[in-house]
Every structure is written in C-alpha cells, then in structure tokens.
C-alpha cells in the first residue's frame, strides 16, 4: 500500500484556534482531524501514515524554521504523496500549504497536492509549482473538497494517466503538453474556425487563455494640497538596517511600517534597500533617492503640503504576484484610510 503524509494547521490538527496559531511544527503517526476522511478515501491504494501540524502564525512569521523542522521530520519517512489542507479561503493557511508542498516536492521528489478557494492569494503564488484543486471558501466544503484531492492523489501514486487541468479540477499550471487530433487539423484551420465562431457569436474555446488584469480607477485630484496629509509608500524595499520585519528581497509576502515622524530625511547607515531587482548602491548611499522624504519635508516647511504622515510603508515589488500585491495594497490602504491620509507618494524602482 502506498503512503501519504498530511499537513494541517493548528485548528484542523485539533490543537486550538487563534490562541494556538504560534504552535510549533509537530509530527504524529496516523491521521488527525480531516485526515480520517482523507485516509478512508485513499484506500485501498494508499493510507495516511503521518500528520504534520503547524500553527499558521508560526509558519508565516518563522517560515525558514518551520520548513527546516518539517523537512527534519520527513528525512527518514517513506511516502509516495504529500497532501496539505484543504485551506479554503484562509490566506495564512493557504500560504503554508503551498509553500510546504513546493518545498517537500522539490526536496523528496514526490508529488504534492492541496486545495483552496480560487481567491486565496496562495493560488496565484503556487499554482505553477503544485497541484492545487479548486475548493470551497470555508470548512463547510470539506466533504466536497477532500474527495477530489484523494481521487487525484490515488492517480498520482498509481501513476495513472492524468487528464488536463480543466478536466481533473486543479488550477492550470501553465504547462502545455503536446497532443494530436485525429484526423489532424492544422493550427491555421483551428484559428480561422475560432475566428468565424467569434464573428458569428457562437461559443468557442481559446487555446491560449489570457490572464484577466483588474483595472483600478484613477483617484480624483487632491482638492487642497496645503491642508493635505501625504503618506510615503514604496515597493523599493527601503527598510531600517537589519530588516526587522524580514521582508523578502523578491516575491514578497510581507510589508513593513516604520515611524518617520521625527526624521527630516532617511539617513545612510540607518536605512537600506533590500530589493533584489536592481543595484542597491545608490539607494544605500542615499535612501531618499528611492523614498524622497527630504524633498517632501522641504515642501512641508514651505507650506506646499499640509503634513507628512508619521509612517513609511514598504514592501518589495520584484517577482511579487498580483494576488500578494493586491492583498498587501489593500492592507496598507486600510491603514492609510484609518489615519485619514489625503494622498500617497508611491515610489518604485
């Protein structure tokens, strides 16, 4: 019988709720919580031999340590598939499921599968690396989501033929496999056929779907800059020396908030850029070339603007997914709204 290892967070591991979100990684023999249904559905081809439990906050804030511990648990285990979640719409849980699936898959060469709601930010982050099944937005969908994951995991361990993502139910990974039609139809004929269907208002399916980019309306101009509160936000990675929030240098999932109320400029040696997408030399010599606090202070003294918001908000843009950028942007925007900020100077690189 093939062996599966299941990853769950502190809630589904029956440790506790938010009060246990800092729970350190732990491995147990057999199944726990939703693993009971998973193991039952994997039979007779496979069974859940071990369950790994980790708190969402622990994984999110101490990712490297969490991964190291989990890999240590697995170093002497035999398993044929790694399954995480389902994570539903839970962002921290989804990130943990996607990240650990990717790492385990790379380290041990076994396939990994998880499930989450299509709006979970981790879908966009990990769908190209891991099989992620489209699931419900809450735990109420558990009995619908786990059977899909189990059925696919059985295919993986038995090395059965896999159908396209749309037919299996997982999010497309951007992998295009060669296929042949019988009788053969040339690409030119297929393209003309699709065009004719489109012109005639008939249904057709493109062979090259394009991503949908959300359009954000342009904000109205500030009515009176002399009374406005202006905030500084940057994706240029400018942080206090030491990077206290451990913001990633690329593919960021974190942002930082730093008090600049008593500073006339950002001083070299106190602030640096951690951005991995450009030469940081000029930015480290003078952080104001990325975040122009010195120039805005001059405007503030001259009365051209009302005041500068007390905090600088920072993340890194290079490699960051649209989903993560949208989430971080919404979180920062809410803080700015709560502080009654009038406008933002958003600097990039």
N, C-alpha and C positions, 0 to 999 in steps of 0.2 A: 504493500500500500504506500502511496506517495504521501509526503509530509508537507504540511503548510504551517507557517508561523504567522500569527495575527497581531497587529499593532492597534491599540486603542488608547484613548486619553483617560484621565483620572475619573471622569464621570462614568463612561461605559466600562471602565475597569473596576467599577464598584468601590472606588476609594472615597469619593466625595465630589462636591460641586466646586464652585469658585474658591471656596476656602481651602481646597486641596490642589489648586492649579499649579502650585510650585512643587508638586510631588515628583521626586527624582525617579529616573527610569528603573524599572524592576521587571524581571522575567519570572514567569510562573509556568509550571508544567500544565498541559492540558488547556482547555478553553475557559474563558471568563466572559460573563455577560452575553453580548450578541454572538460571541464565538460558538455558543451552543448551537444556535440555528445554522451558523456557517459550517460547522463541522458535520452536522447532520446532512446538510445539502451536498457537501463534498463527497460523502460516502456513496458507493464503496471505493471510488477511485483514490480518495485521499482523506486525511483527517488532520485536525489542528493539534499539533503536538505541544506547542508552547504559545504563550501570550505575553507580549511586551506591553507594559503600562507606563505612560509618562504624562505628567501634567502639562497642560497647554502652555502655561507661563514658563515652566522650566525649559521646555523645548524652544520657545520663542526667544527668551532672553539669554539662554545659555546653550545655543544650538550646537556649537562645536563639542561641548562637554557631553550633551545628550547623545549626539551621534557616536562619539567615542565609546561611551558606556554601552550603547546598544550593539555596536559592532563587536565589542568585547564579549557580550552575552552570546553572540551568534558564532563566534570564531570556531567553536567545537561542535556546533549543531549541524545535523544533516537535514536539509529541507529542499523542496522542489519548487515552491512558490511562496512569495511573501505577499500578504494581504493586509491592507490598512483601512480602518474606518468601518462603515461609511462616515463621512464628515459633514454631509448635508450642506448647510449654509454657514457653518461655523468657520470663520476665517482663520483663527489660530490653529484649530484642529486640522483644517484643510492644508495649511502650510506644513504642519508637522507630518501629515500623511504623505504629501507629495515629496517632501524633502527626504524622509527616511526611505520611501520606496525607491527614489532615484539612487540614493547612496548604496542601499543594500543591493540593488540590481547591478550597479557598477562594480561593487566590491566582490560579490559572490557569484555573479554570472547567472542568477536565477531571475525569472520574470517576476514583476511586481504589479499588483492590481489594487486600485482603490475606487471610491465612488464619492461624488459630491454634487451639489446643486450647481447648475450652469453659471450662476452668478457668483459663486465662491471665487475670490481672487486667485486661489491656488490652481484653478483650472487652466487659466492662461499661462501661469508660471511653469506648470509641469506637464501639460498635456502632450508635448512633443517628446517627452522622455519616458512617461509612464502611462500604462493603460488606465484611464480614468473614465468610469462609467457615469452617465448622466443619472443623477438620483434626485430625491425629493429635497425640500428645503428644511425639513425638520425630522426628528427621530420618529415621527409618526409614519414615515415612509420606509422604515427599517425592513418590514416584512416584504416590501416590493423590491427594495434595493439589493439586499443580500442575495436573493436567488439569482439575480443577473450576474453578480460578481462570482458566485460559486460556480455557476454553469460555465462561465468563461475560464475560470481557474482550472476546472476539470479538463477543458480543452487544452490548456497550456501544459498541464502535467502529463497528459496522454499524447501530446504532440499531434493533436487533431488539426485538420485544415482550418485555418482562420478565414473568416469572410471579411469583407470591407468594414470599416468602422461604422458606417451608417447601418449596416445590417446587424452587426454584433451589438451595437449600442454604446460603444465608447466614443469619446471625443476624438475627432480626426487628429492624427499626429503629424500630418504634413508629409507622410511617406507615400510615394506613388510607386506602385508595383506594375510591372509590365503585364499586360493582359491582351488577349486576342479575341476578336469576334469572328464567328463563323455563321454565314460567309463573311469574309473580311470586308470592312468598309473603311475607306481612306479618311484621314483627318480632314481633308478638304471637303469631302462629301458630308461628313458629320457637322462641320462648321456651317456649311450652307444650309443644311437641314435645320439646325438650331435657329439660324437667322430667319429662315422662312416661317418657322413656327412663331418666333417672336413678333415678326411683322404681321402675322395673321391672328395674333392674340391667343395662340394655342400654348398649352403648358409644355415646358421643356426643362431639361436639367443640364446646367453647365458642367463641363469637365474641369473647369478651373475657377472654383468659387473665390470671390474676392472678400477680404475682411471688411466688416462694416465699421466705419470710423464715426464716432459720435461728434456732432457739431455743437460747439459751445457758443452761444450768442455773445457778441461783444458787449461789454458793460457800458452803460452811459457815462459820459464825462463827469468828472467831479465838478460840482457847481462852484465851489469856492475853496481853492487850494490854501488860502491864507487861514482858514479855520479847520483844515482837514488834518486827520491823523493818518500818517503814512507808515506802512509796515515794510520791512525788508524780508523777502523770501528768496531763497536761492536753491538751484539744483546743481550748484558748482562745488558742493562738498566742503564749504568753509566751516570749520568747527574749532572749538578750543583745543589746544595741544593735548594729545592723549586720546582724543576722540571718545569722550566719556559715554556716549550712547552707543558706541560700537556700530556706527552706520557703515554699511558695506561700501567698498570703493567702486563696485559695479553691481548691477542687478539688485538695487537697494530695495529693502522691505521695511526700512526704518527711517524716521526723521527726528531731528533734534530741535530743541527750543532753548535759546541762550539769551540771558539778560544783558542788554547793551545800554541800559538806561543812563549809566554814568560814564559812558565812553564817547569820546569825540571822534575816534577812528578805531579801526581794527589794527592792532599792532603786531608786527612781525615778531615771532617767538612766543606770542600768546595765542595766535590763530594760525591754522594751516589748512590747506586743502587736501582732502583725502581722495579726491576724484581720480579715477584710474584712466580716464579717457583723453588726457592731454598732459603736456609737460607742466608740472606744478611750480616750476622755479619762480616765475614772475608773481604768481599768486602767493607764494610763501614769503617772498621778499616784501610784498605789499598786498595784504589781503583785500584792501579797498579797491583793487582793480577788478575784483570779482563781486564784492559786496560794497558799493560806494557809500559807506557810512559817512566818510569825511565830507563828501560833496553834499549829502543831504543835511549834515549838521550846519554847513555854511548857509544853505537855503533856510534852515530853521532860524539861524541867527539873524538873517536878513529879513525874516518875516514873509518869505515867499511860500512857505508851508506852515501849517499850524504847529504840529509837533511830530516827532518820530516815535512810533510805537516802541515800548520798552523791550521788546523781544525780537530776536532774529530767528527765523525758521529755516532749517536747512535739510536737504537730502542730496542724493546723487542721481543724476539722470541717466548716465550711460548704461545701457543694457536693461534698464528698468522696464518691466512690462507695462502695457497700458492699464491693465487691471490694478496693479500695485500703485501706479502713479495716480490713478483715479481715486483709489482709497485714501492714499496719503494726502492728496489735494483736498479731498472732502474733509478730512480730519483737521487739517491746518485751517481751512476756510471757516470751519465752525468756531475755532478758537478766535479767529480774527473778527468774526461776526459778534461773538460774545463780548469782545473787547471794544466794539463799536469803531473799528478801524474803517477809515473812509476809502482808502485805496492802497494798492500794493505795488512796490517796485520789485518785479520778479526778474532776477538775473540768471542767465545760463552761461554756457561756455562755448 
